[in-house]
Amino acid sequence: MQKHIAVILGDGIGPEVTQQSLKVLDAVAEKFGHEFSYEYGLMGADAIDKTGNPLPDETLEICRRSDAILFGAIGHPKYDNDPTAKVRPEQGLLRIRKELQLYANIRPINTYASLHHLCPLKPQNLEGVDFIIFRELTGGIYFGNKQKAEDGSSASDSCTYTREEIERIAHLAFHFAQKPERRKKLTLVDKANVLETSRLWRKVVQDIAPQYPDVTVDYMFVDNAAMQIILNPKQFDVVLTENMFGDIISDEASVLSGSLGLLPSASVGTGTVLFEPIHGSYPQAAGKDIANPIGSILSTALMLEYLGMNEEAKLVRKAVEWTLSSKFVTKDIDPLNYYFTSTIGDLISDFVADRIPTDINQLNIELRKSTLI
């Protein structure tokens, strides 16, 4: 099978983690006889520095003619620390979502037994955690009308949703809840006791729900949902929510896995699907070969599934689980005995390509011997 992949390395640790995903894709191609071709585009601070534009038109064209998009991360401190900047890296990400109509961000939340000790929750509360967040991605307060008084004394951001925007992601979430591997439960997270937009979300979901009689629907205010994710995360199956709420609770849910660096995502809609880890650009770690590439690599597994390569995706996830259970981890997971970003990429790629030797020194693994030594 031949597939053409648009690659946007982005800012900060984006290039480093994405390079590990490309290693894994090459290993998949080697093992299964596929052919992946890559075409690179600019976005974010890197694009601003080189072109003055956070999302050049050329990058959009590369994305439109590709089978899928693999993206790293976006953001830079020189823009984060300058609220007056007119051109910002995040504008590139918001624009690509709007241009490609990527209206749904899908974020699976899983846990790994070998990393339960990293979560502040009790291990028994983590066993069996497996839910997925459907976050609306092209509406709401992030895309609403923004105003600021000329004297800087006041500002406003409008949160706007239409019935059509809510319906399309709600149908997507309901369909996913019906899958055999799910538990046929959907939770709408909103703030319907206060916000008119949330009341519209609730009304639309109630109108749609009878079309999916096998799916149980419940409703939860976002503040309670944030608490319940910590108190009893096993209760969730498919979570549906608006843009800002989804941004916040999915980052909160990363605590369950043990690190923000472990979580993948897919942004889907009417255009080319985009795959990215949920973490940011983490500029403090850029260029140091210490970032966790697993969120990016698991995003690649989601991409393989989207391309119809289910066996390949399962093998990539198996390789990730083997790496974590064997205590090959990055600095965010073990700050004392850790492995480099590139080493984790090599190990997962070698596992996929059947290049892992059978006589690995288990003593070194148990001692968590660092590649820094």
N, C-alpha and C positions, 0 to 999 in steps of 0.2 A: 504494500500500500504506500502511495506517495502523498505526503501532506506538506503544505507550505505554511510556515509559522512566522507570524510577525513577532519580533522580539524588541521590547522596549526596556532597556536596562534601567533607566531612570537615575535617581540620585542616591547618595549615601551608600548604604549597603546593598542597594538594588542590583548593581552590576555583579557583585560577588556571589550573592545567593542565586541569581538567575543563571550564572555560569555553571553552577552545580546542577541545576535542572537540565541544562543543555547536555551536560555529561550523561545524565540519566536517560534523556531522550536518545542520545547516540547509542547507549548500551541497549535500550529497547529495540532500536533499529537493527543493531547487530544480531540480537538474539532471535527476533521475529521476522527478519527479512524486510523491514520497512525502509522507507527513504524519507527523511525529514530534511527539508531545505529551510533556511532561515534568512529573513530579511529584516534589517535593523532600522529602527526609527528613533527619533529624539522626542522626549517629553520631560517637562518639569524644569528645575533649575538648570540642568545641563542644557536643555533646549534654549532657555533664555540666554545663557552665557554664549551660546554658539550662533543663535539666530535672532534673538530678541523676542521670540515667540514661545510661550510655554507648550504649544502644540502646533507645530508647523503643518501646513496642508499636506506636505509630502508624507508625513507620518500617518495621517488619516487615510491617504490613498493606499499606503502599504497595508494598513489594517483591513481596508475594505476588500483588497484582492487576496487576502490570506484565509486559510481555513480556520485559524484560531490565533489568539494573541496571548503571548506570555509576557507579563509585566513584572517589574521589580518593585520599586518603591518611589515615593516622590516627596520632596521637601528639602529645605536647606535653612540653617539658622539665620543666615543674613536676611532672609525674608520673614522668618518667624519672629525675629526681633525688631522688625520694621513695619509697624501697622499702617504706615503711610504709603507703602509700596503699591503702585498702581498695577504692575504686572507681577503675578505671583505664580509659583509652581503649581499650586492646587487648581488654578484656573484650567490648566491643561487636562487634569483628570476629570474635572466637572464637564469640560467641553467634549471630551471623547465619549463620556457616558451619554451626553445629550445627542451628539452627532450620530452615534451608532445605536441610539435608543436602547441602551443597556439599562432597562428599568428595574431589574431584580438582581440583588446581590445575595448569593446563596452561601452560607457559612456553616459547615458541619462542625459540631462540637463533640469530640470524643476524649476519652482518657486512656492512659497507659498505666498498667499495674506497676511497672518499674519506676514510674515517676510520681506515684501517689504521695510520696513523702514530701514533694515540693509544694503541694497544695495545703493551705491552712485548714481545709475540711478534713474530717475523719475519713479514713479509707473506706469504711462501710458506706459512706454517703456518695462515694465516687464510683463504686462498682456498678457497672451497667449503664452509666451515663452515656447517652447517645441521642442527641437532638440536633436539629438543624434550623438555622434562623434564615427566614426570608425577609430581607430588608429592601423596602422600596428605595430606588436609587436616583430617580431623575425628577422628583418633586419635593414638596415640603419646604422647610425654612432655608435649606441650603441653596435653593434655586429661586426663592421668592424675591419680591421687590425689596431692595435695600436702600435706606435713606439715612443721611446724617446731616445734622444742622450745620450751617456754615460756620458757626462759632464753636462747633465741637461739643456742645453741651448736651446733645441728645442724639439718639440713633434708634433705628427700628429695622427689623427683619420680618417680612411677611411670610406666614406659613399658609400655603394654598394647595389644595388637592381637588381634583375632579373625580367624578364617579368612574370615568373610564380608566384613569390612572390606578385607582384602587382595584377595580374589577380585574384588570389583566394580571396583576401580581397575585391577587387572591385566588384566581383560577389555577395559577401555577402552583401555589402552595397546597391547595386542595388536591390537585392531581398527584402531587408528590406524597401527600399523606395517605393516599390510596395504594401506594406501592406495597408489594408483599412484605418487604423488609421493615416497613413502618408499623406503628401501633394504631393507626387510624384516628389520630387525635390532633387537632389544630387549636393553638392558643393565640388569640389576637391580643397583642399588647398595645394599649393606647392610654389616653388620659381623658376619657369621655366625660368625666365629671366636671371638667374645666374647659376643654378645647372643643370648638365647633368642628374643626377638621377631624378630631377623634370621633365625634358623634357621627360624622359622615362615614368614616371607616367602619364603625360598628353597624350602622344601618346597611351599608353595602354588603358586608359579610353576612349579616342576617338574611338578606335577600338571596344571596348566592347559596347559602348552606343547604337548602332543600335539594339542590341538584346533586349533592354528595351525601346521601342518607347514611352511608356506612362510616362517615367521619364524624366523630364527636367534636363539638366546638365549645370552647370556653373562652371567657374574656377576663383580662387581668390589667389593672392599672399599672403603668410602667414602674412606679415606685415600689409597688408590691412585687412586681415581676423581678426587679433587681434584687430584692430581698430573697425571693423564692429560689432564684438561681443559685444562691449560696446555701440556703437552708435545706432545699430538697430538689436538686437539679434533675433527679431521675423522673420527676413527674412530667417533664416536657418531652414532646415528640417533634412536632413541627410548630415553630413559632413564627407568626406573621406580624410585621410591624412597619411603621413609617420610617422615613430616612434617618432623622436624628436619633430617635429612640433605638433603632437598629444599630447605628454606629456605636452608641454607648454600651448597650447590653452585650453586644458580641465581644467587645474588648473586655468587659467584665467577665464574661464566660471563659475567656482564655485562661483565667486563673485555675479553672478546673483541670485543664490539660497539663499545667505545670509551667508553661511559658507562652508568651505572646508569639514567640518565634515558631510555634508548632502548627498554627492554624492556617488552612488554605481558604480560598474563596473562588467563586465563579460569578462573573457579572454577565447576565444573559438578557436577551431582548429580541429585537428584530434585526440587528446587525451582527457582525462577527463577534463571537463570544470571547470575553477577556478573562484570563486567569491570573490571580495574584495572591501572595500571602497577605494576611490582614495587617501585619505590622507596618510601622512607618519606616522612614529612611534611616533612623538611628545613626546620625552623622558622627557621633562620638566613636563609633566602632568602625567607620568606613576606612577601608584600606588596611585594616589590622588582621584580617583573616580569622576573626573570632565570632562573626555573626552566625546565627542558627539558620541553615538553609532548608530545614525540613518543611517549614510552611510553604516555601516555594516549590519544593519537590512534591509535596502532597497536592499542591495546586496543579502540578503537571499530571499527577494521577487523575485528577478531575478532568483535565483536558483530554487525556487518553480515553476516558469513558465517553466524553462528548463526541470524540472521533470514532466511536464504535469499537474501541480496543479494550474490552472489559478484562480479558485475561492479562493483558499487559499492565493495566491499572492495578489489578490485584497483586501482581508480582512486585510492583513498586511499593505498595503499602506493606507487603510482607517484608521487603528489604528495610523499610523504615522501622518496623517493629523489631526486626532482628538487631538493627543498629542500637536502638534505645535499650532493649533488654540485655544486650551485650555490654552496656555501659560505655558505648562510644557516643559521647555527648559533647556539646559545645559549652562555652563559658557561662551562658545564661542559665544552664542547668547545673553545672558543677564549676564554681569559680576557681577551684584549686587544681583539680585534675581534669583537664578538658582537652578536646581535640580541635584542630583547626577546621574552619569552614570547608576548605578544599579537601581535607582528609575525610570528612563526613561525606562529601560528594563522591570522592573516590571509592569509599567503602560501599555506599549504596549502589553506585554504578557497577562495581565489581560483583556485588551480590546478584544484581539483575542479569549480568552477563555470565554468571557461573564461574567467575574468576576468584572467588574466595577460597583460599586453601582449607583443606579439612583439618590441618594440624595447627590451627591458631593456638598460640600460647595462652591457655586459660588463666594462668597465674597473672600475666600482664593485664588481662581483662579484669580480673577480680581486683587487682591493685589500681585499676583505672589509670594505667600508665599514660602519662601525657606525651603528646608528640612535641611538646616544648623541650623535653629533656634530650 
